[in-house]
Amino acid sequence: MSQVTERTIDDWLAEKRAVFANMPEGRQKVLVSRDIDHVHRNRSFYLSQSEPAAYFCKECGKPERPTYVAEFQVPMVEKQICFACELWNQRLNEHKVKPSVIFNGVLYSIGPEPKKGERCDGLGFGGATWYLKHLASGRLIVTSNLWCGGDIPQEFIDKGMHDTYQSLNPLEGKLELSLVEGKL
């Protein structure tokens, strides 16, 4: 187990700042910036001597202090990984069994569509209509209950969580709504 100390936190921050400085602009640079900010703001939390002790994730190298419910804490401590890696490993395993809705490097899920005349409170993206094209089959899907599951970390894109859909804007060219087959 790699111990978290002031020096190791400083080294981690310096390394990530160097990586950030050399990255091209884009989504992954924003994610690295968020990691740097999070660790910097939570430095005293990681350095606290109370249990559970902090460690560096064996997969991504981020500091982690697993103060979660046992359902998450136990496997994280056993594997010495952070919450994000535990979550994205679970999502990757689910994606291998049933491919996820992914476009622009972001994971989504589609909730049930409301029945005609049914009250529409609590829909993803406020009930906005989304037009999605499945990349492998070309099948078109229309949904008003799309939910965002978060930006996929680059290491999980590299492990196979590639885009499976394309978001289509019906105002940009022709969208053949007659081809729409319904939900997933």
N, C-alpha and C positions, 0 to 999 in steps of 0.2 A: 504494500500500500504506500503510495506516495504522499508524504505528509505535507499539509498546507502550513506554511510559515510566512512571515512577512517577506522574507527573501524570495520564496517560491511564487508568491502572489505578484511581487514586483517583477520577477523574471517573466511570468506569464503575461502580464500587462505589456511589458516592453516588447515581447515577441509578437503579440497580437497587434500592437500599434505599428510595428515594422511591416507586418503582413498587410495591414490596412493601407499603409502609405503606398504600397506597390500594387494594390489591386485596381483593376479598371472599374470605372463607375458602373453601378448596377445593383441588382437586388442582393447578391451575395455580399457586396461591400456594406450594404445597409445592415445585414444580419451580423457581420463581424463587428460593426460599430455598436450595435445593441449589446452584444456579448461584452465588449470592453466596458461600456457604460454600466452594465449590470454588475460586473465584478468590482469595478471601481467603487460604485455606490454601496455595495454590500461587503466591502472589505472587512469591516469589523465583525460582521456575522461569520464569515469564513474563518477568521482568526480567533473566535471565541473558544474558550477551553471547555465549554459545557458539551455534554454528549447529545447526539452522536457526533463524533469527530468528523471534521471535513477531510476530503481526499480529492485527488485529481482523477477525473474520469479516464478509464483505460481506453475508451474509444475515441473521444474527441479532445481530451486533455483539459476540459474546463474544470474549475473547482466546483465541488459539490458538498453540501452539508445536508444529508438526507433527513429532514425533519418532517416527513410525510406520514400519512397513515401506514400501518404495517403492510397493507396490500401492495403499496409501492416501495416502501422503505426496505423491506426484507430482500426482494430480488435485486434492488439497486446496490445494497451493501454487499450481498453475496458476489455479484458480478463486478463490483467497484465501478459502476457507471453512473452517469448523471440522469436526472429526471428526463431531460430531452432525449437522450439516447435510448432510455427504456421505452419512452412513448413512441419514438419513431421506429424502433425495432419492432414493437408490436404492430404498428401501422404497416410496416414493410411486410411482415409475415401475413397480415390480413390481405394486403395487395397481391401477394403471390397466389393466394387462394381465390380471391375474387377481385379482379382489377378495379382500382379506385377511379373516381372522377378526378382527373388532374389536368389542369391547363395553366400555362405560364408559370410552371414550377410551384403551383399552389394546390393543396389537397382540398377537395370539396366533397360534400355528400348531398344527396337529393332526398328531401323529406316527402311525406305523402302530400299529394295535391288536395286542396280543399274541394269539396263537392260544390256543384253549382248552387249559388244562393247561400252557401255556408259562410258564416263570419270568418274573416281572414286575419285575425290577430295572431301574432306569433309565428309568422312565416319568415324564412331566411331572406335577408336583404330586403325586409319590409314588403315582401310579396312581389318584388320586381320580376318581370318576365325575362328569362334567360333562354337563349337558343344555343344549343350545344351540338357539335358534330363529332361523332365517334370517329377517331382517326383510322382505325383498322377496317371498320365496316362501312363508313360513310353515313350511317344511320343518324338522323336528326332527332333531337329531343328538345321539347319545350317544357320548362318548369318555372313555377313561381314560388318554389320552396327550396332554393339552393342555400347551403350552409357552408361557410368557410372553415376549414380545419387547420389552416396555417401554412406559412411558407415552408416548403420542404428543404431541410438543410442539404447543401451540396453533396455531402457524403452519402446521403440516402438517394439522391437523384442518381449518383454514380453507381449505387447498388441496385438500380432498376426501377425506381419510382419516376419514370419518364411520363411526359404528357400523354394522356390517353384520349383527350378531347380537345376541340378547338371551340372557343367562344365566338359566336357569330353575331354581328350587329346587323339587324335587318335593314337599317338605314343606309348601310354601305353596300350597295349592290343588291342583286336579287337573292332572296331567300325563298326557296320553294317550300312553302308551308304544306303543300299537298304531300310532300315526302315524309312529313313528320309521322312517326310511328307511335309516339307516346313516351311513357316513362321507361326508365331502366328496367 
